[in-house]
Every structure is written in C-alpha cells, then in structure tokens.
Amino acid sequence: MDLLNTVMQWIVAPVAAVVYMIYNKQQEHHTDIAVLKSQSELHQQNHEKEITQIREVTKAIFAKLDRIEEALRERK
C-alpha cells in the first residue's frame, strides 16, 4: 500500500498534471490558429476586392485616354 501511494504521488499525479497542461495549451493553440485563419481569409478577401477595384479604375483610365486620343486625332 505504501508503494501504491508513492507511485501515485511521484509518477501518476505529475504525469496527469503534465497531460492536463498539454491539453490546455493545445486548446489554446487551436483557438489561436482558428483566429489567425479567419484573419488571413479576411485579409485575402480585402486584397482581392482592392485588386478588382484597381483593375476597374485602370480600365476606366485607359478608356478615358482612348477617348482623348480619338478626340485629338479627329482635330488633326
């Protein structure tokens, strides 16, 4: 019985404590990873929207330049 108490005190209890700490850290990391993934997706969506807007503005600029060029050619 004395051996069982010693084993529980010096082996099982510390191992259980370490396993519990590892489990808690794993859950914390899981949450952090989920947050980082959602932030990454949000940044990617915003980046895609900005790229789309830049393309639209560039097309509008080139269309306006084409109209200016046509108007200048007509004047000549």
C-alpha positions in Angstrom: 0.0 0.0 0.0 2.9 2.3 0.7 4.3 1.6 -2.7 1.0 2.5 -4.3 0.9 5.8 -2.6 4.4 6.6 -3.6 3.8 5.7 -7.2 0.6 7.8 -7.2 2.4 10.7 -5.6 5.6 10.8 -7.7 4.6 9.3 -11.0 0.9 9.3 -11.8 0.0 12.7 -10.4 2.8 14.6 -12.2 2.1 12.8 -15.4 -1.6 13.6 -15.2 -0.7 17.3 -14.4 1.6 17.4 -17.5 -1.0 15.8 -19.7 -3.6 18.3 -18.5 -1.2 21.3 -19.1 -0.5 20.0 -22.6 -4.2 19.6 -23.3 -4.9 23.2 -22.2 -2.1 24.5 -24.4 -3.3 22.5 -27.3 -6.8 24.0 -26.9 -5.3 27.5 -26.7 -3.2 26.9 -29.9 -6.3 25.5 -31.6 -8.2 28.7 -30.8 -5.3 30.9 -31.9 -5.0 29.0 -35.2 -8.7 29.4 -35.9 -8.5 33.2 -35.3 -5.4 33.5 -37.5 -7.1 31.6 -40.3 -10.2 33.8 -40.2 -8.0 36.9 -40.2 -6.0 35.6 -43.1 -9.2 34.9 -45.1 -10.5 38.4 -44.3 -7.2 40.0 -45.5 -7.2 37.9 -48.6 -10.8 38.9 -49.4 -10.0 42.6 -48.9 -6.9 42.2 -51.1 -9.0 40.6 -53.8 -11.5 43.5 -53.6 -8.8 46.1 -53.8 -7.2 44.3 -56.8 -10.6 44.3 -58.5 -11.1 48.0 -57.8 -7.6 48.8 -59.2 -8.5 46.8 -62.4 -11.7 48.7 -62.8 -10.0 52.1 -62.3 -7.3 51.2 -64.7 -9.8 50.2 -67.3 -11.6 53.5 -66.8 -8.4 55.4 -67.1 -7.4 53.6 -70.3 -10.9 54.1 -71.8 -10.7 57.8 -71.0 -7.2 58.0 -72.6 -8.6 56.3 -75.6 -11.4 58.8 -75.9 -8.8 61.7 -75.5 -6.6 60.1 -78.2 -9.6 59.8 -80.6 -10.6 63.4 -80.0 -7.1 64.6 -80.7 -6.9 62.6 -83.9 -10.2 64.0 -85.0 -8.9 67.5 -84.6 -6.0 67.0 -86.8 
